[in-house]
Amino acid sequence: MGMGREVDKCFITDAPVRNKGGGKDAIEYSTEYNGVAYFCEFNSNHSNSEKVEKNKYILKGLIINGIFPFHEESVHYSNKKLEKIIDEAIIPTTPKEKLDELLLFIHSLQEYEGSSIDLRKRVDHDFLLNRLYFKNQKEYYFYLSTLKEYGFITFIDISSLNGPDGTDIKITYKGLEYVIGLQEEGAKSNNCFIAMWFDDSQKNKRDAIKQTISKCGYKPLIIDEIHVDSDLTINDAIIGKIRSSKFLVADFTKQRHGVYFEAGFALGMGKQVIYMCEKEDFEDSHFDTNHYSHIVYEELTQLRTMLEDKIQAWIV
């Protein structure tokens, strides 16, 4: 073996590790967590800071949900780098967000509407807690009980000396109505609104953007392909579709005013906006948006790759 210090478990996930032999005065190992294999390097004297240790559930949750920034960071980790990942993580933080995420997760496990669900048999319990970013079993049970108090679910209480818990969970009709409402909201929806220049010359680009969004598991919405009710103006329809979307892809090629309006409206609602522009046209972009990170592309293959990478890394 080399000079490096050996450890038994990963500093990030506590998973067993395979130490790497080498000449570096460092801790180097490979490991796997929730089916994700990764390699880590730490300083030889590393020990987790109090903040990292306290928030490992966030790091584990990011890996389980496929959004830990392995591809954005080097393999050399430090407390500073891990704390930055924790601070920048986009996770449920408010009570409503945590409650909604738990109900949506339970709904995803139904075999049919009204079916009984035993979470402990369906999913590993540590996986469940980390998947939904719960700090511990008591926090999970608090939100499970709150769903019951609201009339959204029923369950059999099996709390014991080992801790509080429930089984045979069923979503009520009231709960199903609430789930439908959540799924139609922008934050929980599968919709992505596309803002771009509507011109025949953009057809291939339009198709590339739509196909990439679909490939990433989202439903592309583009206003001139949507039937608009006769009692709505086109602006009302645009605003309604943006409200019902999780995020927006805005292509600023040819600097159309409508794209600026739609991107600004989405941004004002707190939605994530992916900015794009053809390279030859980017220098004409307006000062109020060109300071945002853009996907600047020259051809469609490049557009597809960069857009897919951005969605997978940025949209949660």
C-alpha positions, 0 to 999 in steps of 0.5 A: 500500500502507499502512503495514504491513510486507509479508512473503513467507510465513506466520509459522505455516505458511510458506505464501505470503501475500497482503499486505493494503493498509491504514492499520494499522502492522501485518503483515496478510495472507491465506493458505491451508494444506491447503485452509484459508483464514485471515487473520492480523495481527501487530505490525509488528516481529513475528518468531517466538520460538525456541519458536514457530519450533521448534514450528511443526510442531505449529501446522501439524498442528493446522491439518491436523487441523482443530483449530487454534483460529481460531474461538476466537482473534482474528486478531491473533497474537503469540508469547504467543498462539501459544505458548499454542496450542502449550502447550494442544495435545492431540497425541500426545506419548508414544512409544506414542501416536506409534507407535499414530497412525502405525499407524492412519494407515497402516491407513486408507490400505489398499485391502484387508487386506494391500495394499502402501502407498507413502506417498510416492505416497499422501500429500504427505510434509510433510503426513504428517509434520505430520499425525502431529506428527513433528518431522522425517523421522528421527523418522518413520522411527524409529517406522516402523522400530519398527513393523517391529521389533514385527512389525506391518508390513513394508516395503522400506528405501530409505534413502539420502543423502537420508535414511532411508525405507521403501516398500511398507509392509504391515500384518501379521496381528499388526499388524491384531490390534493395530489392532483392539485400538486401535480398541476402546480408548476413546481411539481409538474412535468411541464417545460415551457419553451420560449423562442422565435416562431419562424419556419427557419427554426423548425429543426431547432424547435424539434431538437429542443422538444426532443431533448426535453422529452428525453429528460422526462419532461413535457415540452409546451410551446404556445403555437402548438397548444389549443387556446380556449376562445375566451382566453387571449394569447397572453393569458394562455402564455401566462397560464402555461408558464404558471403550470410549468416546472421550468422554462427554456428560452432561446434568444436567437433573433432577440424576440421581445416575447422571449424576454417577456416570457423568461422575465415572467418565469423568473419573477415567479421563482421558476428556473430559466435555461437561457440559450442563444446561437453563437453568432447572435449572442453578442446582440443579446440584451444587457439585462439577460446576457449576464446569466449563464447561457447555452451558446451553441453553433449547431444542433448536436451541440445544442442537444448535448448541452441542453440535456446536460443542463436539465439533468444537472440543474432541474430537480 
